Amino acid sequence: MTVDELLDRFKNECPVAMGTRLMLNHLLSDERMDTLFATHAGSQRCGELLFSSVADIMACVALNIKPSVNAAYKKHKEKLKVSVTSVYNKLQGIETQVSRALVSETAAELSQLWDHLEGPKPPPVLSGYKTRIIDGNHLAGTEHRIKELRNLGAAALPGTTIPILDPDKKLLVDVILSRDGHANEATLHPEILELVEKGEVWIGDRHFASQKMMTTIALDKKAFFVFRHSKALLPNWEPQGERREIGRCDGGTLYEQKIAFTYQGLAICPRRITIELDTPTRKGDTAVHVLTNLPQRVSAKHVANAYRKRWNIETAFQHLATTLNSEINTLGYPQAALFSFCMSMMMYNLISVMKTSIGCAAGDADFFQLLCSQRRL
């Protein structure tokens, strides 16, 4: 059997496996990885151990092909010709801008691939708008294997991340990284605002609903927000007219009211959309209040449904934590742990695009939705 005949056999009988392998080979090619490192690295130098080799090791761990960095190292040992200590030293020195570029650059390419897929795709979260969903994630506590952590009683938190999801394409398109595992999301708001583009809609929980965040998005960025109202971040606001009942929505009764607040002399008048819940949340909340500056033509029901799409990023976190190996409890150094998380984000994106391609090939949007609802990737 010739090579071409063998490839045709795989293409016809195992198209998903072959497609995934080809995408992996492309995204993780040595030239691509080493170019990415050379472009974005600051103080860290290439040295004897290439960045592409470390990426291969971490890809094996992220995909659960190997259970640990050490196990993956043993698989590549003959090719690497360096000690496992050198691998760990390289990992702990990978700068956050390199890890972030790993996510954003590969996501941009996968996004282009998504655009070229032919077939039915799920409807957008908000028709006519490019949406982004954000949420904070503190990496899980690690073991006390490194010297600096051995005198700590609690598990060390190696970092904080704010992944940014394109819910229409189900791709994690970027990520904000902090080596402070206890960092509050509010300290990272300036980095988020740098990414906001005109006309976009940013959806997030109450941690992002600060007066500065909403004012900057609305007035400076000429963009839109859909944030859950936080009494702590926005305690003072003025009603502008009566609250109106809109009708029923999934899970409760919908109300809408115009409100106003002022930040540093700048006035903003968003809508406050309330869902009076049929069943209280796990935390005992009987109502959910959402603030938005979207124009009135975007109905309260559409805003409420868009906010409910936040589950997309929660589902992504679940896949990163369970199906993929995104938080390795032996990586106590923040930069190593953050790189591991970003490698898993890249793998999540790859699998997400493969899901989309399967749905498109099946010619059934409901089939695609079924794939996306599955617990495992």
Secondary structure as GFF3:
##gff-version 3
##sequence-region A 1 377
A	DSSP	alpha_helix	3	13	.	.	.	ID=ss1
A	DSSP	alpha_helix	15	27	.	.	.	ID=ss2
A	DSSP	alpha_helix	30	40	.	.	.	ID=ss3
A	DSSP	alpha_helix	51	62	.	.	.	ID=ss4
A	DSSP	alpha_helix	69	80	.	.	.	ID=ss5
A	DSSP	alpha_helix	84	93	.	.	.	ID=ss6
A	DSSP	alpha_helix	96	116	.	.	.	ID=ss7
A	DSSP	beta_strand	131	134	.	.	.	ID=ss8
A	DSSP	beta_strand	137	138	.	.	.	ID=ss9
A	DSSP	three_ten_helix	147	149	.	.	.	ID=ss10
A	DSSP	beta_strand	160	166	.	.	.	ID=ss11
A	DSSP	beta_strand	171	178	.	.	.	ID=ss12
A	DSSP	three_ten_helix	185	188	.	.	.	ID=ss13
A	DSSP	alpha_helix	189	193	.	.	.	ID=ss14
A	DSSP	beta_strand	201	204	.	.	.	ID=ss15
A	DSSP	three_ten_helix	206	208	.	.	.	ID=ss16
A	DSSP	alpha_helix	211	215	.	.	.	ID=ss17
A	DSSP	pi_helix	216	220	.	.	.	ID=ss18
A	DSSP	beta_strand	224	228	.	.	.	ID=ss19
A	DSSP	beta_strand	238	249	.	.	.	ID=ss20
A	DSSP	beta_strand	252	263	.	.	.	ID=ss21
A	DSSP	beta_strand	266	268	.	.	.	ID=ss22
A	DSSP	beta_strand	271	277	.	.	.	ID=ss23
A	DSSP	beta_strand	287	292	.	.	.	ID=ss24
A	DSSP	alpha_helix	300	308	.	.	.	ID=ss25
A	DSSP	alpha_helix	311	322	.	.	.	ID=ss26
A	DSSP	alpha_helix	334	362	.	.	.	ID=ss27
A	DSSP	alpha_helix	365	373	.	.	.	ID=ss28
###
